Amino acid sequence: MNGDAITLMIVRALFPHWSITLDGAGVWRAIGRMVLSASDVDGLLAMLHAADPEAARRAVELLEEAS
């Protein structure tokens, strides 16, 4: 399993109410109340934070609990 596949699994787990995909051209997408797309995962995470701050807050809490 490559790094993108692992990252995809993690982002999906952190944002379960969004459908997160990575296409063959390297475009990251999140589909929820709106459709977001970015050329890298950092950009997608920034968009998810802006679009769904509550989900982003929960994701941070999950990561803090795991560490």
Secondary structure, 3 states (H helix, E strand, C coil): CCHHHHHHHHHHHHCCCCEEEECCCCCEEEECCCEEEECCHHHHHHHHHHHCHHHHHHHHHHHHHHC
